Amino acid sequence: MAKQAENKTRSNISELEKAFFDKHLAYSIVALSNLISQNTTRNTLAGTSLSVYEWRIMRMAYIYKVICAADIINLFGLDKTTTSRAISRLHTRKLVRLSIDGADKRQTNVTLSAAGKRMHDKIIKRDKVSDESIEKILSRQELKSFHSAMKKLRVHVKENMLEKS
């Protein structure tokens, strides 16, 4: 009896989920992001003590070589406190180095340390496998359209919505 109720609830949630997400783009994007983050934590970061935010910061530091905290905040749309705490944890663990920006003394630059690069190199293979497993369900054209739509949405939100808040 309990099993039937559980299955009915699951099926109702599935129907509600479809009805809700098909009508609410922002919530759909957040839900997808959260699911991907959970997958990243479970699979990509398994066996490490890194959080998703710490990993994202390490990726940005690897890609850009030197990146300031403000740019990390703007790229991910994170709040300052979350970003600052993640950077602090990485610095405490000696995975990143911090320095004052030469052009703007108010900014802190983040670079990967040698230990951070080694950890990055161990994790990146799993990260790529995770990305590929998501991307492979889309055709080349769907992926191109998805990236184009996401870019339009990011630009719109930054230019029209964030300015007004």
N, C-alpha and C positions, 0 to 999 in steps of 0.2 A: 504494500500500500504506500509506504513512504517512498519507495523507488518510483512508483507511478507519479506521485506528486512532484518528486524531484525532476523527472523527465518533462512533465507538463510545464513546470516553472522554466526549465532550460529552453523549451520550445517557445514559450511566451517571451522570454528575454530575447531570443533570437529574432522573433517577429518585431518586438519593440525596438530592438537595436537597428534593424533594417529600416523601419519607418522613421526612426529618429535621425540616424546618420545620413539617410538619403535627403533629408531636408535641412540639415545643419552642417555646413561646410567646416566652420571653425572647430566644432566639437569632433567632427570626423578626423580632422588633421591632428588634433590633440590626442585622440584615442589611438590613432595609428602611430604617432610619435611615442606614446607611452608603451605600446606593444613592442615597438622596435627597441626601445630602451630596455625593456624587460628581457628581450631576447639577447641584447648586447651584454647585459649583466650576467645572464645565465650561461651563455655560450662563449662569447668573446673574452669576457673578463674572468671566467671560471679559473680558480686557482690563484687569482691575484687578490689583493686587498683594495683595488682601485674602484672608485665609484664611476658611474657613467660620465659625470661632469669632469672628474679628474682625467679620464681617458680622452675626452673631447679636447681638453686643454693641452694634453700631451700631443694629440694629433695636430692641433693648430701650431704648437711650438715646433713640431717636426716639419710641417709643411712650409711655414713662413720663416723658419730659422729663429727669428726674433719677432715677438708679437707683444704688444702692450695689453694690459688687463682691460682697458677700455674697448679695444678692438674685439677681444674675446667676448665681452659683454654684448657688444653690438652684433657680432656675427651670430651668436646663439640666442639672443633675446633673453638672456638670463639677468637676474637681479644682481646688484653689486655684492650683496652679502654672500650669496651662494658662490659666486665666482671667487671672491676674496678668500673664503674659507677653503675652497678646493685648491686654490693656488698655494695657500699657507700649508695645507697638508702635504702637497707635492714638494714644497720647499723643505719642510721638516724632514721628509723622507729622503731628501737629497736627490730627487728626481728632476727638479728644475732649479735653475739659477735665476735670481732676481737682480735687476740693476735699474738704476734711475735712468730714464730716457734723457739723452743728451740735449734734444731739442725742446723737450717739455719736462721740466723737473718734477711736475706733479704726477707724471705717468711712470708706472713700473713696467719694465720690460721683462718678459718671461722667455727663457731659452731652456732647452733640454740639457741636462747634465749628461755626462758619459753613462752614468747608471740609468738615467731616464731613456737614453737612446737604446741601451741594451734591452730594457723592459719593452720599449716601443717595438723594437724589432722582433721580439718574441710574440707579441700580441697581434701585430698587424696582419699576419697571415690568417689568423682566425677572423679578424675584422673583415678582411676581403672576402673570405668564404661566406660570411654572414651577409654582406652586401650583395654578393653574387646570387645567393639563394633567394633574396627578395627581388632583385632586378630580373632574374631569369623568367619570372612569370609574366613579364611584360614584353611585348614585341619591341623591336628597335624604335619604331615610330611611336608607340605608346610611351616609352621611356623618354623620348625626345619631347613629346607633347607634355608629359608630366613635369619635366624640368622647366619647360617654357611657362607652363601655368603657375608653377611654384614661384618662379622668378617674378612674374607679373604680380602675384599676390604679395610677395615680400616688398616689392617696390611700392605698391599701393599702400600697404599698411605703414611702412616707414614714412612715406611722404604725406599721407592724408590722415592717418589715424593717430600715430604716435606724436605728431606735431601738436595736435589739439589737446592732448592730455597733460 
